[in-house]
């Protein structure tokens, strides 16, 4: 079973490694991944493992795992509650600390200024005691969170950001306390010893300020999920015994007849059984133009009914609905890790212990080697090293960008499975496109029926009878043509599907073949009489379906599937991105050539069976290409899995989401362009974040160790480095893709 649960108490990248380590030690728990930005952990369990066991393992390190599963929660309300409680506690601690820190700081910096001394008549000893009284509540109340985590980590011989803050501020506070309460132990000469209560107190305030701003910003990165959850109405109106009855959305079941009035949100997926309306599906598909819906049309839960009324029968609810699947995919993507994050995780695992070592060496260097041999200078530089080095920004660099970009993708109808898929998209060098339903509309129509010494209606009747067993779009077009012509289909006595070639069937004792040239060749059917027609229709971009009766060619049907209006534009944009565009189709050479020419594609593979598409993808990969395969997600599943990036184009539950890395809700190739652009901008943002996080520490630590950085300035810089990383990631929400 797979879980995606909130973790409370994480403060930096080192915490991520610690939580993962604690869970990986438990037998039966695997594929553990912690996302610092969303503060969630995903893992899978084998066998019956109580979640309490996982919670206890995490609690030993000072973190809290919330074990309520998705089915037990009210659509994200639990996560909101946890977030709000955490945010309120942070703000409360920050306000309490700053109220005490302001006088603490002012007295500390003004005590040696002459004009201040004219009315501040207390002795240095008493001044130190006042500073002690102001700093102590800060250290024992708002700062308690840091020391609590420090102690939990110390018991397991581990360290994180809390360790650096606790050791740094704790050292300054303890030294200052001893100097204030027992001055004789430290005092040299007649002057009162110098204290650093302001350093300890103000550092805590600044770190809490950074955490408040960071938490507020992190909350904004998850707005996409909240928007999706808000799409569902609280209630639904169902027909029960001929009367309209309002019920909670959670009580809806498959088969319920639901009444939807103008302006209402559609509560679940279903099929209209009565009425007509125009529906706004923009929040789910990114398509701004409302869609007309009449009897028999599918409706998507979460979309908005504009002006008509209708009744629909529920076909899917909860996690099985389109909206449910979208929310699940986005949550999983936002909780996943991109490969680029592995570097940050490896560094974070050894970073804090290394910083503590640098801090100790700094202290010893200044105390024993520096000419002053000053304990005070050694202490302050020790504290500066620890504070400036907190790896918060490092842990936020990747996950915040992934959360924002996957959320933005979902708003545009692009569902990205995980961080790995998002990162792979920017590496793509070639895009392989299926033809039917991808480049073309996917709604072919029979344009011509040609017979050879055979009655036309009879040919159409037999072909439609055979194709009624097929789910291929061309087969559906033939059945639709027969229905429009009022041609009755016949009962099939025997049926055999030959993948990539066609169908053999027995109807009224007659052997009927419906398919392509390969099928006719395999049964030794001569098609010389049809060659001229085949060439003519194929040159027009039409697909040819040959029909043979009792071993003799009876006729052919020409089927046209027009290119989508947006396909040419999308292909042109893909080329502008420097990508090679290749079409892979089962159509014959002439038809493929015509479609490719019209679409603006120079390279194509024709007469490719569905199972051979994966082979063509492998051929491209052997040529050094990093391939994205774009298909309908059903017939193209092997190719989607084989490709470096599988992109399923279609609508919601109609696509094989498991086979693809990216699912496009809209049947529009421009979404492929958007997905690749989004990936490129996201990776660029992640690299910017990681660069500044690493550079910040690389430059900051030596400055602190050499005595050029005041600990308070270091705390301010450290706090705002995290905020800047999150803010940089949030810029993706305004990115033009």
SULURSUL-V72632 format. One record per residue. D_CENTER is the distance of its C-alpha to the mean C-alpha in Angstrom with 2 decimals. Layout:
d_center
D_CENTER
D_CENTER
This chain:
d_center
20.36
16.77
16.15
13.49
15.90
16.43
18.50
20.96
22.90
20.70
21.84
20.89
19.48
22.50
21.60
18.44
20.81
23.30
21.24
19.99
23.62
25.00
22.93
23.48
27.20
27.24
28.41
26.25
22.91
20.72
17.30
16.85
13.87
13.93
11.48
14.00
12.19
11.09
14.31
13.26
14.28
13.40
16.40
18.52
22.19
25.18
28.05
28.75
27.52
27.83
24.99
27.82
28.36
24.87
25.36
28.77
27.60
25.07
27.71
30.14
28.15
28.05
24.61
24.09
21.83
21.55
22.22
22.00
19.88
17.87
21.02
23.11
21.17
21.52
18.18
16.59
20.04
20.37
17.37
18.81
22.19
21.23
19.60
22.67
25.13
23.72
23.71
27.22
28.54
27.37
29.01
32.12
32.54
32.03
34.63
37.06
36.78
37.20
40.26
41.96
40.59
42.05
45.69
45.01
43.86
46.59
49.38
48.22
48.20
51.28
53.54
55.14
55.53
59.17
58.78
56.55
59.13
61.79
60.47
58.48
61.46
59.88
60.48
57.74
57.82
57.28
54.57
52.72
53.11
51.65
48.65
48.37
48.43
45.68
43.37
43.86
42.07
39.04
38.98
39.58
37.32
34.28
34.21
34.55
30.80
30.98
34.16
33.02
30.01
32.33
34.81
32.33
31.16
34.77
35.79
33.41
34.38
30.95
29.83
26.99
26.82
28.92
31.54
31.91
32.21
34.53
36.74
36.97
37.76
39.65
41.92
42.74
43.40
45.50
47.57
48.18
49.10
51.63
53.00
53.44
54.88
56.74
57.51
60.41
58.11
56.46
58.86
60.65
63.57
64.17
60.83
58.13
55.22
52.13
49.16
45.42
44.42
42.90
40.70
39.39
39.02
37.51
34.97
33.76
33.61
31.66
29.09
28.72
28.43
25.60
23.85
24.42
23.04
20.05
19.26
19.77
17.42
14.67
15.21
14.51
11.02
10.16
12.26
9.94
10.12
13.76
14.48
13.39
15.51
18.28
18.60
20.46
24.14
25.96
28.74
29.72
33.22
34.46
37.82
39.90
43.52
43.51
42.42
39.23
37.74
34.80
32.65
29.52
26.28
25.88
29.26
28.38
28.97
28.92
32.15
32.57
33.94
32.16
33.77
31.66
33.56
33.00
30.29
28.71
25.15
25.02
24.32
23.25
23.08
26.59
29.42
31.90
35.41
37.24
36.97
35.35
32.89
30.39
26.77
24.08
20.75
19.18
16.55
15.17
16.12
16.47
20.09
22.45
25.57
26.41
27.23
30.61
30.71
33.89
35.15
33.19
30.00
26.62
24.92
21.35
20.97
19.74
21.40
24.53
28.06
29.96
33.70
34.95
35.23
34.44
34.25
31.58
31.37
28.24
26.67
23.46
22.42
19.87
17.13
18.98
18.66
16.41
14.97
14.74
12.83
10.34
9.97
9.88
7.20
4.79
6.57
6.52
3.15
4.00
7.25
7.35
9.47
10.18
13.89
14.92
14.41
17.13
19.78
19.05
19.08
22.37
23.91
23.03
24.70
28.02
27.68
29.14
32.14
32.84
32.86
35.23
37.48
37.48
38.30
41.21
42.52
42.34
44.38
46.91
47.22
47.98
50.26
52.30
52.03
51.81
55.28
54.83
54.00
52.40
50.52
49.09
47.65
46.33
44.63
43.03
41.63
40.38
38.49
37.16
35.71
33.90
32.48
31.36
29.50
27.01
23.70
21.41
20.08
19.45
17.15
15.14
15.00
11.85
9.52
10.34
9.58
6.04
5.68
7.89
6.86
3.63
6.25
8.89
7.95
8.15
11.35
12.66
12.31
9.80
7.42
5.51
6.31
5.47
6.43
9.75
9.20
7.90
10.99
13.21
13.00
14.97
17.60
18.53
22.27
23.05
21.65
23.47
23.80
25.24
27.90
28.29
25.66
23.65
26.19
28.53
28.31
28.41
31.31
34.38
37.89
41.21
43.29
46.34
48.27
50.94
53.48
56.14
59.15
56.99
56.51
53.31
52.51
53.22
50.85
48.09
48.84
48.62
45.46
43.69
44.90
43.39
40.07
39.74
38.53
35.83
32.27
32.17
31.89
35.26
36.85
35.63
37.17
40.50
40.51
39.74
42.61
45.03
44.13
44.69
48.02
49.03
49.37
49.41
47.52
49.42
48.98
47.63
49.71
47.67
44.23
42.68
39.43
39.37
35.81
35.61
39.25
40.02
41.83
45.30
46.84
50.28
51.25
54.80
55.92
54.61
52.28
49.50
47.10
44.22
42.02
42.01
44.54
43.45
44.27
47.66
48.46
47.69
50.28
52.70
52.58
54.23
52.31
54.69
55.50
51.85
51.14
52.13
49.99
47.01
47.33
47.76
44.82
42.51
43.37
42.15
38.70
39.47
38.73
41.88
42.46
45.83
47.87
50.74
53.20
55.39
54.95
55.49
53.15
53.33
50.99
47.55
44.89
43.02
39.50
37.67
33.93
33.48
30.86
28.22
29.15
25.85
25.87
28.42
26.63
23.31
25.26
27.12
24.03
22.63
26.05
25.99
22.89
25.24
23.83
26.23
25.97
27.54
28.30
28.83
30.90
33.44
35.78
39.05
39.63
41.16
38.51
35.70
37.63
38.10
34.45
33.33
36.00
35.06
31.33
32.12
31.14
33.60
32.59
32.24
33.00
35.11
36.36
33.48
33.20
29.78
30.13
31.15
28.01
26.37
29.56
29.27
25.75
27.29
30.12
27.87
26.17
29.69
30.51
27.95
25.24
21.50
20.84
18.22
19.67
19.23
20.87
21.19
19.39
22.63
25.55
23.41
21.59
23.56
22.88
19.12
19.14
21.62
19.85
17.82
15.04
15.50
14.71
15.98
17.52
18.86
18.30
16.40
18.24
20.53
18.29
17.97
14.24
15.09
16.70
13.96
10.93
10.09
11.68
13.48
14.94
17.69
20.29
20.34
20.19
19.45
15.80
15.89
17.30
14.71
11.82
14.03
15.05
11.63
11.05
14.58
14.31
11.31
13.31
16.37
15.12
14.19
17.64
19.28
17.96
19.08
22.30
23.29
22.44
24.57
27.22
27.56
28.46
30.44
32.62
32.71
33.94
36.98
37.91
37.90
39.83
42.43
43.03
41.68
39.03
39.81
37.58
36.99
35.78
33.59
32.04
31.46
29.86
27.68
26.40
25.67
23.97
21.08
21.14
21.27
18.17
16.11
18.02
17.36
13.57
14.23
16.22
13.23
13.39
16.80
16.12
17.99
16.15
